[in-house]
């Protein structure tokens, strides 16, 4: 048993079982029902690289307030098997409740032992567990039933009736029973929010920005970006092709992009390693391409279904030769949406490779996201540029900002010539060394434009911080909550989060670093990769580091425990 | 009316006597005979002496990376099926570095014409064995002779039921131009393996060597007979059959994307109304 240090008013639900028991299904239904009831959520999915068996969990942290981080202590454990009980019973909070089958041998006051066999046939045990969880949380039965209907309606209409029956029985079985947990009934002024995980948000962001082509080779945790695109391909007019390998995937996308269709590839570290040659090609022939990398722990196959921020340096240095690029690192699904849009825009404007670095935690983490104003969303459209082009057309015309006007092959009488060799303004192969230098400089001039559009890091805190926590990407929520906990205990703590990790513009944040007392950098890798880049670009070395590389996401509890090793006085805050 | 001059004349970096000259000439003839203007044509190539071909003809050009021609051609064709996509590269680029892409392209049957300048040697890197070099072929890099068996692209393509499988010889320009024209008009993948001597680095498979062996398929040959085509595909010795060895009417890959029925992908915008409806489903 442990006390909770995390923000008051939230509850952490953990559903555990083996692959194939339907825990993701009920996790998603519960999440959607909570969002429809007006709550914020942060989902953490932990699964093993197997389709059946093993031990998987689906954790939902829910609150009336905006939350962006998972937490460690569990308030409601839904244990679909005995192993879940033994693995997680020590994580229960003081008020924690366990829901499990009466057959499992566990005696404790806080255990709701459910006669699953009386409530449902084996195939519907997960629905019964969902129902019991709904009663413990005081959730509206009909709302859960509606979400269930929608979840199964399309594929398994026969399951709708049975699900509702099991849900009714479960609610009946618990009727009148008290719950030690706060109630999560439907809020009166529940705004309509979207239920999005990071990868869905990347897919939607890409579509809204004008992406019409995607190619990929399946690799967890990047694949679900593609599945997000595929699921809307026919109605929104996208072509998505599964390539024979990642090398083909990026070259296909470059072919489509050359022909004038904004394109994206999605993969994970190992797949991206194969794409590297194509990144260099994109740099040379100045073709826009967005590359989404959902990081997982490496090297090599590593931990295929866990999380890490270990491929920042890979993305930054990928590709032989010198050419500009931008790298975005969204902190939550909302940022995934907007930064992917920005990535598409910047890739097309500067005709360069642009990266989105996400990771397994964020990829799979559902949140309640405020609705987007679709009226205000613009999208890129390369075909619009052709009208004003001069003859003779030169694909690589030397310009002040390095950006050469784009024609598209077959869309006018201009011929569009691109070459992976060094080339002249027309695009033809050359070994004229003076032209070579002009082309290097032209390509690098685009980098200045990319720099002028860098999104500044987001500072959250008072004017000056006694303790500044620096982070990037998906750790945003955990670090922000940590700083809030520290501020609540009287410490002047602040957070500097980088949603864009390349290029860096030191003028944007040097003052914040200079004004801070102690600085700690927090990264999900073992070598402090971003800290090294920060030092190279600013000269500022942050020697206090909190690094996590066990495959799990940051939590406020983890960050506070690690901070205590540097600052013993923080122990007091942690005990609150 | 398209004329030969529209495709231009350019100085090349090829050795005098190289088979590439004749292939370039035949290609231009075929394009003119097909009635295609330079702006309607996309030439895709990789790296190698053959891969320089697109620089010596007026057209749209994507001269990409070694081995990666077919993925680029596939992406461009899917983006804009109105483009007439022609891939030109050598045996090393097409069958070696690009081997996996070659197999996948045969499976897809996308409507591109693939001209492989097959000289059975690496020319640009000065004479190492290529995937189509015969077993035992001695080079500076393979002094004990090529230890691997030669790749048979025709047999693989027939086995994979590629849409159009042909072989020709750079020394028979009119024949080659005719085959290329047929390949361009074929609605599906057209593989044309063109035997072409490397005068600098292949002293075995010379112009004369090919000339003595290449013979046109008989007039009554039926390229739709796959069993017969498999037998012809195996012939590579004292006689090398030249012509369209196999063809079928498998639908082209790009026709299987429903969204492309509405026209090319290029030029389309995101339909924000439809997008808004999609977003509603995430509530």
Interface residues (C-beta under 8 A of the other chain):
Chain A: X35 X36 X192 X193 X194 X195 X196 X200 X204 X207 X208 X209 X210 X212 X213 X215 X232 X233 X234 X235 X236 X237 X238 X239 X241 X243 X244 X245 X247 X248 X249 X251 X252 X253 X254 X255 X256 X257 X258 X259 X260 X261 X263 X277 X278 X281 X285 X371 X372 X374 X375 X377 X379 X381 X382 X383 X408 X409 X410 X411 X412 X413 X414 X415 X416 X417 X418 X419 X420 X421 X427 X428 X429
Chain B: X37 X38 X39 X40 X42 X44 X47 X52 X54 X55 X58 X59 X60 X61 X62 X63 X64 X65 X68 X70 X71 X72 X73 X74 X75 X76 X77 X78 X79 X80 X82 X83 X100 X101 X103 X104 X257 X258 X259 X260 X262 X265 X266 X267 X268 X269 X270 X271 X272 X274 X275 X276 X278 X279 X282 X283
